[in-house]
């Protein structure tokens, strides 16, 4: 499920919520007002792919067309 960012139209409180696409629009957790709007959020992108180092991550092996070596 994605994390959505919302803003209350009454008190301007901004909050994040993990929810499905069909879940109802949430109430403001600060004031309880029922009209909130979903904000445009930026996604997390890793330009270098999978991180390397002491975390135990390794680049995926590639076999086939379109493989960069």
Phi, psi and omega per residue, in radians:
X1 nan 2.441 3.127
X2 -1.412 2.788 3.051
X3 -1.682 2.191 3.121
X4 -1.904 2.605 3.110
X5 -1.902 2.325 -3.096
X6 -2.200 2.787 3.038
X7 -2.341 2.398 3.114
X8 -1.375 2.335 -3.132
X9 -1.377 -0.182 3.134
X10 -1.695 -0.968 -3.051
X11 -1.836 -0.036 3.128
X12 1.138 0.294 3.075
X13 -1.164 2.343 3.110
X14 -1.877 2.368 -3.124
X15 -2.600 2.787 3.109
X16 -1.961 2.621 -3.123
X17 -2.587 2.321 3.054
X18 -1.477 2.037 -3.072
X19 -2.707 2.787 3.096
X20 -1.450 2.938 -3.110
X21 -1.140 -0.535 -3.074
X22 -1.677 0.035 3.102
X23 -1.194 2.579 3.137
X24 -1.212 2.739 3.109
X25 -1.095 2.261 -3.035
X26 -1.373 2.771 3.002
X27 -1.392 2.768 3.087
X28 -1.214 2.211 3.126
X29 -1.267 -0.302 -3.122
X30 -1.450 -0.814 -3.057
X31 -2.066 -0.182 3.121
X32 1.449 0.042 -3.131
X33 -1.142 2.483 -3.019
X34 -1.542 -0.155 -3.128
X35 -1.789 1.829 3.061
X36 -2.137 2.757 3.100
X37 -2.151 2.507 3.129
X38 -1.392 2.360 -3.122
X39 -1.705 2.745 3.060
X40 -1.356 2.174 -3.114
X41 -2.010 2.729 3.116
X42 -1.631 2.373 3.118
X43 -1.500 2.785 3.106
X44 -1.539 2.186 -3.116
X45 -2.208 2.362 3.073
X46 -1.851 1.850 -3.092
X47 -1.175 -0.426 -3.113
X48 -1.734 0.139 3.128
X49 1.411 -2.455 -3.085
X50 -1.287 2.293 -3.129
X51 -1.181 2.590 3.123
X52 -1.982 2.881 3.079
X53 2.260 -2.635 -3.034
X54 -1.308 -0.099 -3.113
X55 -1.336 -0.075 3.113
X56 1.495 0.179 3.115
X57 -1.547 2.503 3.097
X58 -2.334 2.611 3.100
X59 -1.091 2.465 3.130
X60 -1.185 2.549 3.086
X61 -1.334 2.602 -3.079
X62 -2.189 2.268 3.033
X63 -2.474 2.145 -3.132
X64 2.297 -3.075 -3.122
X65 -1.226 2.639 3.120
X66 1.380 0.177 -3.099
X67 -1.500 2.274 3.079
X68 -1.723 2.245 3.110
X69 -2.093 nan nan
